[in-house]
């Protein structure tokens, strides 16, 4: 750790608990606005989001035989949660929903990844 690093003030994690309990003069709206302002720098960062309904393995010969109307069997059952990836990292599971005649995904579970 350099001398400069030692001078950077660290957040007081206990203060977050105090704010949550209402001991500090912040209300929830002010805190949410402050957090949103802190994140504003990353709002325009593009990410790739993929919703994986299931997977299937096949030989190239089988793949070339597929045509319109072909049913492809996946490794998931009807009603089973789908995987949601952000930048090829599993971040959530969810369900397929229909929104104004378009398919969508609703997140039902957030996956906490281990830090590497």
N, CA, C and O atoms as a MOPAC input file, in Angstrom:
PM7 MOZYME 1SCF
protein

 N      0.85300 1    -1.16600 1     0.00000 1
 C      0.00000 1     0.00000 1     0.00000 1
 C      0.90000 1     1.23000 1     0.00000 1
 O      1.82900 1     1.30400 1     0.80500 1
 N      0.65300 1     2.19300 1    -0.87600 1
 C      1.46200 1     3.40500 1    -0.94800 1
 C      1.01000 1     4.40400 1     0.10900 1
 O     -0.04100 1     4.24900 1     0.73100 1
 N      1.84500 1     5.44700 1     0.29800 1
 C      1.51000 1     6.49300 1     1.26600 1
 C      0.22900 1     7.21900 1     0.86900 1
 O     -0.56900 1     7.59800 1     1.72600 1
 N      0.03400 1     7.41200 1    -0.46000 1
 C     -1.17100 1     8.08200 1    -0.96100 1
 C     -2.43200 1     7.28300 1    -0.62900 1
 O     -3.46100 1     7.85900 1    -0.27500 1
 N     -2.34600 1     5.93700 1    -0.74600 1
 C     -3.50000 1     5.08400 1    -0.45300 1
 C     -3.95200 1     5.22700 1     0.99700 1
 O     -5.14400 1     5.15600 1     1.29400 1
 N     -2.99500 1     5.42900 1     1.89400 1
 C     -3.33000 1     5.52800 1     3.30200 1
 C     -4.10400 1     6.80800 1     3.60700 1
 O     -4.77200 1     6.88400 1     4.63800 1
 N     -4.03000 1     7.82000 1     2.73100 1
 C     -4.68600 1     9.09200 1     2.96700 1
 C     -6.13000 1     9.11200 1     2.47000 1
 O     -6.87600 1    10.03600 1     2.79500 1
 N     -6.53200 1     8.12600 1     1.70000 1
 C     -7.89000 1     8.09300 1     1.16900 1
 C     -8.85000 1     7.69600 1     2.28000 1
 O     -8.68600 1     6.63300 1     2.87900 1
 N     -9.85600 1     8.53200 1     2.57000 1
 C    -10.79000 1     8.18200 1     3.65100 1
 C    -11.68200 1     7.01400 1     3.23400 1
 O    -12.19700 1     6.98500 1     2.11600 1
 N    -11.85800 1     6.07200 1     4.12200 1
 C    -12.71100 1     4.92400 1     3.87700 1
 C    -14.09900 1     5.19900 1     4.43700 1
 O    -14.24000 1     5.90500 1     5.43600 1
 N    -15.12700 1     4.64300 1     3.79300 1
 C    -16.48300 1     4.87400 1     4.30900 1
 C    -16.67500 1     4.17800 1     5.65100 1
 O    -16.10400 1     3.11700 1     5.90100 1
 N    -17.47300 1     4.78100 1     6.49700 1
 C    -17.80700 1     4.20000 1     7.78500 1
 C    -18.97500 1     3.24800 1     7.58100 1
 O    -20.11300 1     3.67800 1     7.39100 1
 N    -18.68600 1     1.94700 1     7.62200 1
 C    -19.73400 1     0.95200 1     7.37000 1
 C    -20.80500 1     0.96400 1     8.45300 1
 O    -21.95100 1     0.59300 1     8.19800 1
 N    -20.44800 1     1.37900 1     9.63500 1
 C    -21.44200 1     1.48100 1    10.70600 1
 C    -22.42100 1     2.60900 1    10.44100 1
 O    -23.56500 1     2.55300 1    10.89100 1
 N    -21.98500 1     3.64100 1     9.71100 1
 C    -22.87900 1     4.75900 1     9.38600 1
 C    -24.02400 1     4.28600 1     8.50300 1
 O    -25.13500 1     4.80700 1     8.60600 1
 N    -23.77600 1     3.31100 1     7.64000 1
 C    -24.83500 1     2.77700 1     6.78600 1
 C    -25.92300 1     2.13900 1     7.63400 1
 O    -27.11200 1     2.27900 1     7.34700 1
 N    -25.50300 1     1.43400 1     8.68900 1
 C    -26.48800 1     0.83300 1     9.59600 1
 C    -27.28100 1     1.91800 1    10.31200 1
 O    -28.48800 1     1.77800 1    10.51400 1
 N    -26.61100 1     2.99500 1    10.69600 1
 C    -27.29900 1     4.08400 1    11.38700 1
 C    -28.31400 1     4.74200 1    10.46200 1
 O    -29.41700 1     5.08000 1    10.89200 1
 N    -27.94300 1     4.93000 1     9.17300 1
 C    -28.88100 1     5.53400 1     8.21500 1
 C    -30.09500 1     4.64400 1     8.01800 1
 O    -31.22200 1     5.12700 1     7.90400 1
 N    -29.85600 1     3.34000 1     7.97900 1
 C    -30.96900 1     2.41500 1     7.76200 1
 C    -31.94300 1     2.46100 1     8.93800 1
 O    -33.14400 1     2.25200 1     8.76700 1
 N    -31.41800 1     2.73500 1    10.13000 1
 C    -32.28000 1     2.77100 1    11.30700 1
 C    -32.86900 1     4.15100 1    11.54500 1
 O    -33.66500 1     4.33500 1    12.46600 1
 N    -32.48000 1     5.14000 1    10.71100 1
 C    -33.06100 1     6.46400 1    10.85100 1
 C    -32.36400 1     7.32600 1    11.88400 1
 O    -32.90400 1     8.36700 1    12.26000 1
 N    -31.16800 1     6.93400 1    12.36900 1
 C    -30.45900 1     7.72000 1    13.36700 1
 C    -29.78400 1     8.95000 1    12.77100 1
 O    -29.47800 1     9.89800 1    13.49400 1
 N    -29.54900 1     8.94500 1    11.46500 1
 C    -28.88600 1    10.05600 1    10.80500 1
 C    -29.95700 1    10.87400 1    10.10600 1
 O    -31.02000 1    10.34200 1     9.78700 1
 N    -29.70300 1    12.16700 1     9.85600 1
 C    -30.71300 1    13.04200 1     9.29500 1
 C    -31.00000 1    12.84800 1     7.82100 1
 O    -31.41500 1    13.80800 1     7.17200 1
 N    -30.80500 1    11.67100 1     7.24900 1
 C    -31.11900 1    11.39100 1     5.85600 1
 C    -32.42000 1    10.61300 1     5.79600 1
 O    -32.67600 1     9.75700 1     6.64300 1
 N    -33.24100 1    10.90800 1     4.79700 1
 C    -34.40000 1    10.04300 1     4.61100 1
 C    -34.10700 1     9.12400 1     3.42900 1
 O    -33.11200 1     9.31500 1     2.73000 1
 N    -34.95600 1     8.13800 1     3.20000 1
 C    -34.71600 1     7.14300 1     2.15900 1
 C    -34.63200 1     7.76200 1     0.77700 1
 O    -33.82800 1     7.32400 1    -0.04600 1
 N    -35.45700 1     8.78500 1     0.50000 1
 C    -35.43000 1     9.42500 1    -0.81100 1
 C    -34.10300 1    10.12000 1    -1.06500 1
 O    -33.55300 1    10.02600 1    -2.16300 1
 N    -33.58600 1    10.81200 1    -0.06500 1
 C    -32.30200 1    11.49800 1    -0.21300 1
 C    -31.18100 1    10.49800 1    -0.42600 1
 O    -30.29300 1    10.72600 1    -1.24700 1
 N    -31.21300 1     9.39600 1     0.30300 1
 C    -30.17400 1     8.37500 1     0.17800 1
 C    -30.24100 1     7.73400 1    -1.20800 1
 O    -29.20000 1     7.52700 1    -1.83200 1
 N    -31.42800 1     7.41600 1    -1.70100 1
 C    -31.57300 1     6.81800 1    -3.02400 1
 C    -31.09000 1     7.77600 1    -4.10100 1
 O    -30.43900 1     7.35000 1    -5.05500 1
 N    -31.39700 1     9.06800 1    -3.96800 1
 C    -30.94500 1    10.06700 1    -4.93900 1
 C    -29.42900 1    10.16500 1    -4.92500 1
 O    -28.80200 1    10.27400 1    -5.97900 1
 N    -28.83900 1    10.12800 1    -3.74000 1
 C    -27.38800 1    10.20500 1    -3.61900 1
 C    -26.72300 1     8.98300 1    -4.24600 1
 O    -25.71200 1     9.11600 1    -4.93600 1
 N    -27.27600 1     7.80500 1    -4.01400 1
 C    -26.72500 1     6.57800 1    -4.59700 1
 C    -26.85300 1     6.61500 1    -6.11500 1
 O    -25.91000 1     6.25400 1    -6.82000 1
 N    -28.00500 1     7.04500 1    -6.63000 1
 C    -28.19600 1     7.14800 1    -8.07500 1
 C    -27.19800 1     8.13000 1    -8.67900 1
 O    -26.66200 1     7.87100 1    -9.75600 1
 N    -26.93800 1     9.24900 1    -8.00900 1
 C    -25.97400 1    10.23300 1    -8.50900 1
 C    -24.57000 1     9.64100 1    -8.52600 1
 O    -23.79700 1     9.91500 1    -9.44400 1
 N    -24.23400 1     8.83600 1    -7.53000 1
 C    -22.91900 1     8.19800 1    -7.48500 1
 C    -22.73500 1     7.21600 1    -8.64200 1
 O    -21.62100 1     7.04000 1    -9.13500 1
 N    -23.82000 1     6.58000 1    -9.07700 1
 C    -23.75500 1     5.58800 1   -10.15200 1
 C    -23.90600 1     6.20000 1   -11.54600 1
 O    -23.74600 1     5.49900 1   -12.54500 1
 N    -24.20900 1     7.47800 1   -11.62400 1
 C    -24.48700 1     8.11800 1   -12.90900 1
 C    -23.35900 1     7.94600 1   -13.91600 1
 O    -23.62100 1     7.90600 1   -15.11800 1
 N    -22.13600 1     7.84500 1   -13.47200 1
 C    -20.99300 1     7.69800 1   -14.37200 1
 C    -21.04000 1     6.38500 1   -15.16700 1
 O    -20.45900 1     6.30400 1   -16.24900 1
 N    -21.71500 1     5.37400 1   -14.65100 1
 C    -21.74400 1     4.07900 1   -15.34500 1
 C    -23.04900 1     3.82100 1   -16.08900 1
 O    -23.21200 1     2.75500 1   -16.68200 1
 N    -23.98900 1     4.77800 1   -16.07100 1
 C    -25.27900 1     4.57300 1   -16.71800 1
 C    -25.15800 1     4.30400 1   -18.21100 1
 O    -25.98000 1     3.56900 1   -18.75800 1
 N    -24.16400 1     4.87300 1   -18.89000 1
 C    -24.02100 1     4.72400 1   -20.33900 1
 C    -23.03900 1     3.63200 1   -20.75000 1
 O    -22.70500 1     3.52500 1   -21.92900 1
 N    -22.57200 1     2.82300 1   -19.80800 1
 C    -21.65100 1     1.73500 1   -20.13800 1
 C    -22.45900 1     0.59300 1   -20.75100 1
 O    -23.36400 1     0.06300 1   -20.10600 1
 N    -22.13800 1     0.20300 1   -22.00700 1
 C    -22.90500 1    -0.87000 1   -22.63500 1
 C    -22.54500 1    -2.24300 1   -22.05100 1
 O    -21.37900 1    -2.53100 1   -21.78300 1
 N    -23.55900 1    -3.07300 1   -21.86400 1
 C    -23.35800 1    -4.44600 1   -21.41100 1
 C    -24.18800 1    -5.37000 1   -22.29600 1
 O    -25.19300 1    -4.95500 1   -22.87300 1
 N    -23.76200 1    -6.61300 1   -22.39500 1
 C    -24.50300 1    -7.61300 1   -23.17000 1
 C    -25.31600 1    -8.45800 1   -22.20000 1
 O    -24.76000 1    -9.06800 1   -21.28600 1
 N    -26.63000 1    -8.49500 1   -22.39600 1
 C    -27.51600 1    -9.28100 1   -21.53900 1
 C    -28.08200 1   -10.42900 1   -22.36200 1
 O    -28.61200 1   -10.21600 1   -23.45200 1
 N    -27.96700 1   -11.66000 1   -21.83300 1
 C    -28.48000 1   -12.84400 1   -22.51800 1
 C    -29.40100 1   -13.60500 1   -21.57800 1
 O    -29.09400 1   -13.78400 1   -20.40000 1
 N    -30.52600 1   -14.04900 1   -22.10700 1
 C    -31.44800 1   -14.89700 1   -21.35500 1
 C    -31.43500 1   -16.25800 1   -22.03500 1
 O    -31.87400 1   -16.39000 1   -23.17700 1
 N    -30.93400 1   -17.26400 1   -21.33700 1
 C    -30.74600 1   -18.58900 1   -21.92300 1
 C    -31.90900 1   -19.48800 1   -21.51800 1
 O    -32.08000 1   -19.82600 1   -20.34700 1
 N    -32.70300 1   -19.86600 1   -22.51700 1
 C    -33.85600 1   -20.74000 1   -22.27200 1
 C    -33.42400 1   -22.17300 1   -22.02300 1
 O    -34.09200 1   -22.90500 1   -21.29200 1
 N    -32.32300 1   -22.57900 1   -22.61600 1
 C    -31.81500 1   -23.93600 1   -22.48800 1
 C    -30.73500 1   -24.17300 1   -23.50700 1
 O    -30.42200 1   -23.29500 1   -24.31000 1
 N    -30.16200 1   -25.36200 1   -23.47700 1
 C    -29.07300 1   -25.70600 1   -24.39300 1
 C    -29.32800 1   -27.06900 1   -25.00100 1
 O    -30.07900 1   -27.88900 1   -24.47400 1
 N    -28.67100 1   -27.27700 1   -26.13100 1
 C    -28.74700 1   -28.56000 1   -26.80600 1
 C    -27.43900 1   -28.79600 1   -27.53700 1
 O    -26.85500 1   -27.85800 1   -28.08100 1
 N    -26.97200 1   -30.03600 1   -27.55800 1
 C    -25.75700 1   -30.38500 1   -28.29300 1
 C    -26.14600 1   -31.22800 1   -29.49000 1
 O    -27.01100 1   -32.09900 1   -29.40300 1
 N    -25.48700 1   -30.95300 1   -30.61700 1
 C    -25.73300 1   -31.75100 1   -31.81800 1
 C    -24.53300 1   -31.65100 1   -32.74300 1
 O    -23.71000 1   -30.74400 1   -32.62700 1
 N    -24.45200 1   -32.59200 1   -33.65400 1
 C    -23.39300 1   -32.57700 1   -34.66000 1
 C    -23.72900 1   -31.54300 1   -35.72400 1
 O    -24.88900 1   -31.16500 1   -35.88800 1
 N    -22.71900 1   -31.09200 1   -36.43900 1
 C    -22.92900 1   -30.10600 1   -37.50100 1
 C    -23.89300 1   -30.65500 1   -38.54900 1
 O    -24.70900 1   -29.90700 1   -39.08900 1
 N    -23.81100 1   -31.94000 1   -38.83900 1
 C    -24.71800 1   -32.55600 1   -39.81100 1
 C    -26.17300 1   -32.43000 1   -39.39300 1
 O    -27.03700 1   -32.14500 1   -40.22200 1
 N    -26.45000 1   -32.64200 1   -38.10700 1
 C    -27.80800 1   -32.47700 1   -37.58400 1
 C    -28.24100 1   -31.02000 1   -37.65700 1
 O    -29.39000 1   -30.72500 1   -37.98700 1
 N    -27.32800 1   -30.11700 1   -37.35300 1
 C    -27.62800 1   -28.69300 1   -37.38400 1
 C    -28.02900 1   -28.25300 1   -38.78200 1
 O    -28.95800 1   -27.46300 1   -38.94800 1
 N    -27.33000 1   -28.76200 1   -39.78500 1
 C    -27.62100 1   -28.38400 1   -41.17000 1
 C    -28.96500 1   -28.91800 1   -41.64700 1
 O    -29.52600 1   -28.39800 1   -42.61200 1
 N    -29.48800 1   -29.94500 1   -40.99100 1
 C    -30.77900 1   -30.51900 1   -41.37400 1
 C    -31.96200 1   -29.75600 1   -40.76900 1
 O    -33.10900 1   -29.99400 1   -41.14800 1
 N    -31.69100 1   -28.84300 1   -39.83400 1
 C    -32.77400 1   -28.08000 1   -39.21000 1
 C    -33.40200 1   -27.13400 1   -40.22600 1
 O    -32.70700 1   -26.54500 1   -41.05400 1
 N    -34.70100 1   -26.99700 1   -40.15400 1
 C    -35.41200 1   -26.09400 1   -41.05000 1
 C    -36.55100 1   -25.41500 1   -40.31100 1
 O    -36.75300 1   -25.64800 1   -39.11900 1
 N    -37.29500 1   -24.57300 1   -41.02200 1
 C    -38.43800 1   -23.90200 1   -40.39400 1
 C    -39.41600 1   -24.92400 1   -39.80900 1
 O    -39.75100 1   -25.91300 1   -40.46000 1
 N    -39.86300 1   -24.68000 1   -38.59300 1
 C    -40.82300 1   -25.56800 1   -37.94500 1
 C    -40.19500 1   -26.71300 1   -37.18000 1
 O    -40.90400 1   -27.46300 1   -36.50800 1
 N    -38.87900 1   -26.86900 1   -37.26200 1
 C    -38.21100 1   -27.94300 1   -36.53100 1
 C    -38.25600 1   -27.63500 1   -35.04000 1
 O    -38.00100 1   -26.50500 1   -34.62500 1
 N    -38.57900 1   -28.64000 1   -34.24200 1
 C    -38.59300 1   -28.49800 1   -32.78900 1
 C    -37.24400 1   -28.95400 1   -32.26000 1
 O    -36.80300 1   -30.07100 1   -32.53200 1
 N    -36.60500 1   -28.09400 1   -31.51300 1
 C    -35.29100 1   -28.39100 1   -30.95400 1
 C    -35.45100 1   -28.66300 1   -29.46400 1
 O    -35.90400 1   -27.79100 1   -28.72300 1
 N    -35.08900 1   -29.84700 1   -29.02300 1
 C    -35.23300 1   -30.21700 1   -27.62200 1
 C    -34.10100 1   -29.60000 1   -26.81300 1
 O    -32.92600 1   -29.75600 1   -27.14300 1
 N    -34.47600 1   -28.89400 1   -25.74200 1
 C    -33.50300 1   -28.24200 1   -24.87100 1
 C    -33.34400 1   -29.02500 1   -23.58000 1
 O    -34.10700 1   -29.95100 1   -23.30900 1
 N    -32.35200 1   -28.65100 1   -22.78700 1
 C    -32.07100 1   -29.36200 1   -21.54100 1
 C    -32.88800 1   -28.85200 1   -20.35500 1
 O    -32.58000 1   -29.19600 1   -19.21400 1
 N    -33.91100 1   -28.05000 1   -20.59200 1
 C    -34.75500 1   -27.51400 1   -19.52600 1
 C    -36.19300 1   -27.98800 1   -19.71100 1
 O    -36.60700 1   -28.34400 1   -20.81400 1
 N    -36.93500 1   -27.98500 1   -18.62300 1
 C    -38.34600 1   -28.34400 1   -18.66600 1
 C    -39.19200 1   -27.07800 1   -18.72800 1
 O    -38.73000 1   -25.99900 1   -18.35600 1
 N    -40.41900 1   -27.20800 1   -19.19100 1
 C    -41.35500 1   -26.08400 1   -19.22200 1
 C    -41.56000 1   -25.58900 1   -17.79300 1
 O    -41.79100 1   -26.38700 1   -16.88500 1
 N    -41.47800 1   -24.28000 1   -17.59500 1
 C    -41.66800 1   -23.68900 1   -16.28100 1
 C    -40.40900 1   -23.59900 1   -15.45100 1
 O    -40.41700 1   -22.96000 1   -14.39900 1
 N    -39.32700 1   -24.21800 1   -15.89000 1
 C    -38.06400 1   -24.15300 1   -15.15800 1
 C    -37.42500 1   -22.78200 1   -15.37300 1
 O    -37.56400 1   -22.19600 1   -16.44600 1
 N    -36.73400 1   -22.27400 1   -14.36900 1
 C    -36.10800 1   -20.94600 1   -14.44800 1
 C    -35.07800 1   -20.89600 1   -15.56600 1
 O    -34.39700 1   -21.88100 1   -15.85100 1
 N    -34.97600 1   -19.72000 1   -16.19800 1
 C    -33.97000 1   -19.51400 1   -17.22600 1
 C    -32.78900 1   -18.76800 1   -16.61300 1
 O    -32.93600 1   -18.09800 1   -15.59000 1
 N    -31.62500 1   -18.88400 1   -17.23600 1
 C    -30.43100 1   -18.21000 1   -16.75200 1
 C    -30.28800 1   -16.85800 1   -17.42700 1
 O    -30.52100 1   -16.73100 1   -18.62900 1
 N    -29.90400 1   -15.84200 1   -16.65300 1
 C    -29.69500 1   -14.49300 1   -17.17300 1
 C    -28.22300 1   -14.15000 1   -16.98400 1
 O    -27.70500 1   -14.15000 1   -15.86700 1
 N    -27.56400 1   -13.85900 1   -18.09400 1
 C    -26.14200 1   -13.54600 1   -18.09200 1
 C    -25.94700 1   -12.07200 1   -18.44100 1
 O    -26.66300 1   -11.53000 1   -19.28300 1
 N    -24.98000 1   -11.42900 1   -17.79500 1
 C    -24.53700 1   -10.09300 1   -18.17400 1
 C    -23.04400 1   -10.21400 1   -18.46600 1
 O    -22.25500 1   -10.61500 1   -17.61100 1
 N    -22.67800 1    -9.85600 1   -19.69900 1
 C    -21.29100 1    -9.99200 1   -20.15200 1
 C    -20.75400 1   -11.40300 1   -19.87600 1
 O    -19.65300 1   -11.57200 1   -19.35300 1
 N    -21.55500 1   -12.40400 1   -20.23700 1
 C    -21.20400 1   -13.82200 1   -20.12300 1
 C    -20.99400 1   -14.30000 1   -18.68500 1
 O    -20.34800 1   -15.32500 1   -18.46400 1
 N    -21.52500 1   -13.57600 1   -17.72200 1
 C    -21.44700 1   -13.99400 1   -16.32300 1
 C    -22.86100 1   -14.19000 1   -15.80600 1
 O    -23.70000 1   -13.29700 1   -15.92700 1
 N    -23.12900 1   -15.35900 1   -15.22700 1
 C    -24.45400 1   -15.65300 1   -14.66600 1
 C    -24.71900 1   -14.70900 1   -13.50300 1
 O    -23.96800 1   -14.69100 1   -12.52800 1
 N    -25.80100 1   -13.91600 1   -13.60900 1
 C    -26.11600 1   -12.94800 1   -12.55400 1
 C    -27.49300 1   -13.18100 1   -11.93600 1
 O    -27.75600 1   -12.72400 1   -10.82300 1
 N    -28.37900 1   -13.89300 1   -12.65100 1
 C    -29.73700 1   -14.06700 1   -12.12200 1
 C    -30.42600 1   -15.23800 1   -12.79600 1
 O    -29.95200 1   -15.77100 1   -13.79900 1
 N    -31.55200 1   -15.62300 1   -12.22300 1
 C    -32.45900 1   -16.58900 1   -12.85200 1
 C    -33.80600 1   -15.90000 1   -12.95500 1
 O    -34.10600 1   -14.98700 1   -12.18500 1
 N    -34.61700 1   -16.33900 1   -13.90900 1
 C    -35.89100 1   -15.67700 1   -14.08000 1
 C    -36.90100 1   -16.50600 1   -14.82300 1
 O    -36.69800 1   -17.69500 1   -15.06800 1
 N    -38.00200 1   -15.86100 1   -15.18400 1
 C    -39.10100 1   -16.51000 1   -15.90000 1
 C    -39.40700 1   -15.70800 1   -17.15400 1
 O    -39.24600 1   -14.48800 1   -17.18000 1
 N    -39.85000 1   -16.40500 1   -18.19000 1
 C    -40.26900 1   -15.75100 1   -19.42300 1
 C    -41.67200 1   -15.19200 1   -19.20800 1
 O    -42.54300 1   -15.86800 1   -18.65900 1
 N    -41.88300 1   -13.94400 1   -19.64700 1
 C    -43.18900 1   -13.30100 1   -19.52300 1
 C    -43.57200 1   -12.70500 1   -20.87700 1
 O    -42.71500 1   -12.47900 1   -21.73100 1
 N    -44.84500 1   -12.46000 1   -21.05700 1
 C    -45.35000 1   -11.82800 1   -22.27200 1
 C    -45.76200 1   -10.40600 1   -21.91800 1
 O    -46.61400 1   -10.19300 1   -21.05500 1
 N    -45.14000 1    -9.41600 1   -22.60200 1
 C    -45.42700 1    -8.00700 1   -22.34500 1
 C    -45.80500 1    -7.35600 1   -23.66900 1
 O    -44.96100 1    -7.19900 1   -24.55100 1
 N    -47.07500 1    -6.97600 1   -23.80800 1
 C    -47.56300 1    -6.33000 1   -25.02000 1
 C    -47.15500 1    -7.10300 1   -26.27900 1
 O    -46.59700 1    -6.53000 1   -27.21500 1
 N    -47.43400 1    -8.37900 1   -26.29100 1
 C    -47.17300 1    -9.28100 1   -27.40800 1
 C    -45.69100 1    -9.47200 1   -27.71900 1
 O    -45.34100 1    -9.89600 1   -28.82000 1
 N    -44.81300 1    -9.16000 1   -26.75500 1
 C    -43.37700 1    -9.39200 1   -26.89600 1
 C    -42.91700 1   -10.22700 1   -25.70700 1
 O    -43.44800 1   -10.11000 1   -24.60300 1
 N    -41.91300 1   -11.07600 1   -25.95600 1
 C    -41.36000 1   -11.86800 1   -24.87000 1
 C    -40.45100 1   -11.00400 1   -24.02200 1
 O    -39.74500 1   -10.13600 1   -24.53500 1
 N    -40.47100 1   -11.24300 1   -22.73400 1
 C    -39.59500 1   -10.55900 1   -21.80500 1
 C    -39.15200 1   -11.52900 1   -20.73100 1
 O    -39.55300 1   -12.69300 1   -20.72800 1
 N    -38.33700 1   -11.05300 1   -19.83200 1
 C    -37.83600 1   -11.88600 1   -18.73800 1
 C    -38.00600 1   -11.11900 1   -17.44100 1
 O    -37.69500 1    -9.93000 1   -17.37000 1
 N    -38.49000 1   -11.78400 1   -16.43700 1
 C    -38.59300 1   -11.19600 1   -15.10700 1
 C    -37.59800 1   -11.92600 1   -14.21000 1
 O    -37.57100 1   -13.15600 1   -14.19300 1
 N    -36.78800 1   -11.18900 1   -13.46900 1
 C    -35.79700 1   -11.81700 1   -12.58400 1
 C    -36.48700 1   -12.28900 1   -11.31400 1
 O    -37.24400 1   -11.54500 1   -10.69000 1
 N    -36.21500 1   -13.53300 1   -10.94000 1
 C    -36.80200 1   -14.09400 1    -9.73000 1
 C    -35.75000 1   -14.37900 1    -8.66200 1
 O    -36.07700 1   -14.55300 1    -7.48800 1
 N    -34.46900 1   -14.42500 1    -9.08300 1
 C    -33.40000 1   -14.75400 1    -8.13900 1
 C    -32.11700 1   -14.09600 1    -8.62900 1
 O    -31.75400 1   -14.23100 1    -9.79800 1
 N    -31.43000 1   -13.38600 1    -7.74000 1
 C    -30.13800 1   -12.78700 1    -8.05100 1
 C    -29.06200 1   -13.76100 1    -7.57500 1
 O    -29.10600 1   -14.24500 1    -6.44400 1
 N    -28.10200 1   -14.04000 1    -8.44700 1
 C    -27.00300 1   -14.96000 1    -8.11300 1
 C    -25.83700 1   -14.13100 1    -7.61000 1
 O    -25.34000 1   -13.25900 1    -8.32200 1
 N    -25.40000 1   -14.39400 1    -6.39500 1
 C    -24.24300 1   -13.68700 1    -5.84300 1
 C    -22.99100 1   -14.44800 1    -6.25400 1
 O    -22.78400 1   -15.59600 1    -5.85800 1
 N    -22.15700 1   -13.78300 1    -7.06000 1
 C    -20.92900 1   -14.40200 1    -7.54100 1
 C    -19.82500 1   -14.24400 1    -6.50400 1
 O    -19.76900 1   -13.25000 1    -5.78000 1
 N    -18.95800 1   -15.23100 1    -6.44800 1
 C    -17.80200 1   -15.14800 1    -5.56900 1
 C    -16.77100 1   -14.24500 1    -6.21900 1
 O    -16.53300 1   -14.34700 1    -7.42300 1
 N    -16.16000 1   -13.37000 1    -5.45000 1
 C    -15.11400 1   -12.48000 1    -5.95700 1
 C    -13.84400 1   -13.28600 1    -6.16600 1
 O    -13.44700 1   -14.08400 1    -5.31700 1
 N    -13.21600 1   -13.06200 1    -7.30800 1
 C    -11.97800 1   -13.80300 1    -7.61200 1
 C    -10.79300 1   -12.90300 1    -7.42700 1
 O     -9.65700 1   -13.33000 1    -7.63100 1

